[in-house]
Amino acid sequence: MARNAWFRVALLALAAGAGRTLEAQSARTAETQTALAATSAGRPAPRPGAADSLAQIEAALADSVQRSREIEVMRETFAYAGGTRDPFASLINKDKSGPEIGDLALVGVYLDLRAPTNNVVVLRERGSSAKRHKMRVGDQLGRARLTQIRAR
């Protein structure tokens, strides 16, 4: 089979060289040799403009790869500070909760009959820290809020 291919090359070279220069003959011979080598390898022969289109395809591929590297994809992210809450931990912060109602003793109630918004209750903590607290309606002490002050 290779013998037939060389015979074809020689025949084409003789037919093509009938009025051309030596450079044109060698270029034509090289083209025919590559065409025959491609057909003998089982591949179709490349077209004369195929080299240009192949170069264009490679350039376009390189350009698209470069652009894909340049494009920054912005994705939606969510971040929560502190991680997740311990489901077994108490929701009530004991350090900031203040005294319980059972730990308070009522010392006095001062009523202002003209303006009920001026009513004051005095409470004292039981135990070693005998703190005194003066409260009006709406004030909060620990987890408790004073809602109303009234006479007995």
C-alpha positions as CSV (number, residue, x, y, z in Angstrom):
1,M,0.0,0.0,0.0
2,A,2.9,2.4,0.8
3,R,4.3,1.6,-2.6
4,N,1.1,2.8,-4.3
5,A,1.2,6.0,-2.2
6,W,4.7,6.8,-3.3
7,F,3.8,6.1,-6.9
8,R,0.9,8.6,-6.6
9,V,3.2,11.2,-5.1
10,A,5.7,10.9,-7.9
11,L,3.0,11.0,-10.5
12,L,1.4,14.1,-9.0
13,A,4.8,15.8,-8.7
14,L,5.5,15.2,-12.4
15,A,2.1,16.5,-13.5
16,A,2.3,19.5,-11.2
17,G,5.9,20.5,-12.2
18,A,5.1,21.0,-15.9
19,G,5.4,24.8,-15.8
20,R,6.2,25.8,-12.3
21,T,9.2,26.8,-10.4
22,L,11.2,24.6,-8.1
23,E,9.8,26.2,-4.9
24,A,6.2,25.8,-6.0
25,Q,7.0,22.2,-6.9
26,S,8.5,21.4,-3.5
27,A,5.5,23.1,-1.7
28,R,3.0,21.1,-3.8
29,T,4.9,17.9,-3.2
30,A,4.9,18.5,0.6
31,E,1.1,19.1,0.5
32,T,0.5,15.9,-1.5
33,Q,2.8,13.9,0.8
34,T,0.9,15.1,3.9
35,A,-2.4,14.3,2.2
36,L,-1.3,10.8,1.2
37,A,0.1,10.2,4.7
38,A,-3.1,11.2,6.2
39,T,-5.2,9.0,3.9
40,S,-2.8,6.0,4.5
41,A,-3.2,6.5,8.3
42,G,-7.0,6.3,8.0
43,R,-7.7,10.0,8.5
44,P,-9.4,12.2,5.9
45,A,-7.0,14.6,4.1
46,P,-7.1,18.1,5.5
47,R,-8.5,20.8,3.3
48,P,-6.2,23.7,2.2
49,G,-8.1,26.2,4.4
50,A,-8.3,23.8,7.3
51,A,-5.0,25.0,8.8
52,D,-6.4,28.5,9.0
53,S,-9.7,27.4,10.5
54,L,-7.8,25.1,13.0
55,A,-5.7,28.1,14.1
56,Q,-8.8,30.2,14.5
57,I,-10.5,27.5,16.6
58,E,-7.4,27.1,18.8
59,A,-7.2,30.9,19.2
60,A,-10.9,31.1,20.2
61,L,-10.5,28.2,22.6
62,A,-7.5,29.9,24.3
63,D,-9.4,33.2,24.5
64,S,-12.5,31.6,26.1
65,V,-10.3,29.7,28.6
66,Q,-8.6,33.0,29.5
67,R,-11.9,34.8,29.9
68,S,-13.3,32.1,32.1
69,R,-10.4,32.5,34.4
70,E,-11.0,36.3,34.5
71,I,-14.7,36.0,35.4
72,E,-15.3,36.0,39.1
73,V,-18.5,34.2,40.1
74,M,-20.3,35.9,42.9
75,R,-22.4,33.5,45.0
76,E,-24.8,34.2,47.8
77,T,-23.2,33.3,51.2
78,F,-24.7,33.4,54.6
79,A,-22.7,33.7,57.8
80,Y,-24.0,33.7,61.3
81,A,-21.8,35.0,64.1
82,G,-21.1,32.7,67.0
83,G,-22.2,29.5,65.3
84,T,-25.3,27.7,66.5
85,R,-26.9,28.0,69.9
86,D,-26.7,25.1,72.3
87,P,-30.2,23.7,72.5
88,F,-29.8,22.5,76.1
89,A,-28.5,25.9,77.4
90,S,-31.0,28.0,79.3
91,L,-32.4,31.0,77.5
92,I,-32.4,33.0,80.7
93,N,-29.0,34.6,81.5
94,K,-28.7,34.1,85.3
95,D,-25.8,36.7,85.5
96,K,-27.9,39.5,84.1
97,S,-31.3,38.4,85.4
98,G,-31.2,40.2,88.7
99,P,-33.1,39.2,91.9
100,E,-36.1,36.9,91.9
101,I,-39.4,38.1,93.3
102,G,-39.1,35.7,96.3
103,D,-35.8,37.3,97.2
104,L,-37.4,40.8,97.5
105,A,-39.1,42.3,100.5
106,L,-41.5,45.2,100.3
107,V,-40.2,48.1,102.4
108,G,-42.7,50.9,101.5
109,V,-45.2,52.2,99.0
110,Y,-45.3,56.0,98.4
111,L,-48.5,57.1,96.7
112,D,-49.0,60.5,95.1
113,L,-52.7,61.1,95.0
114,R,-52.4,64.0,92.5
115,A,-50.3,62.2,89.9
116,P,-50.4,58.3,89.9
117,T,-47.3,58.3,87.6
118,N,-45.2,59.5,90.6
119,N,-46.1,56.4,92.7
120,V,-42.9,54.7,94.0
121,V,-42.3,51.2,95.5
122,V,-39.2,50.5,97.6
123,L,-38.0,46.9,97.6
124,R,-35.0,45.4,99.4
125,E,-33.2,42.2,98.6
126,R,-33.0,39.6,101.3
127,G,-29.7,37.9,102.1
128,S,-26.1,39.2,102.3
129,S,-26.5,41.9,99.6
130,A,-29.3,44.0,101.0
131,K,-29.6,46.3,98.0
132,R,-32.5,48.7,97.9
133,H,-34.5,49.3,94.7
134,K,-36.9,52.2,94.0
135,M,-39.3,51.4,91.2
136,R,-42.1,53.1,89.3
137,V,-44.7,51.6,87.0
138,G,-43.0,50.1,83.9
139,D,-39.6,49.7,85.5
140,Q,-37.9,46.3,85.2
141,L,-35.9,44.5,87.9
142,G,-34.3,41.3,86.7
143,R,-37.0,39.4,84.8
144,A,-39.9,41.1,86.5
145,R,-41.6,44.3,85.4
146,L,-43.7,46.5,87.7
147,T,-47.2,46.8,86.1
148,Q,-49.2,48.8,88.7
149,I,-49.0,50.4,92.1
150,R,-52.2,50.7,94.1
151,A,-53.4,51.1,97.6
152,R,-54.6,48.1,99.7
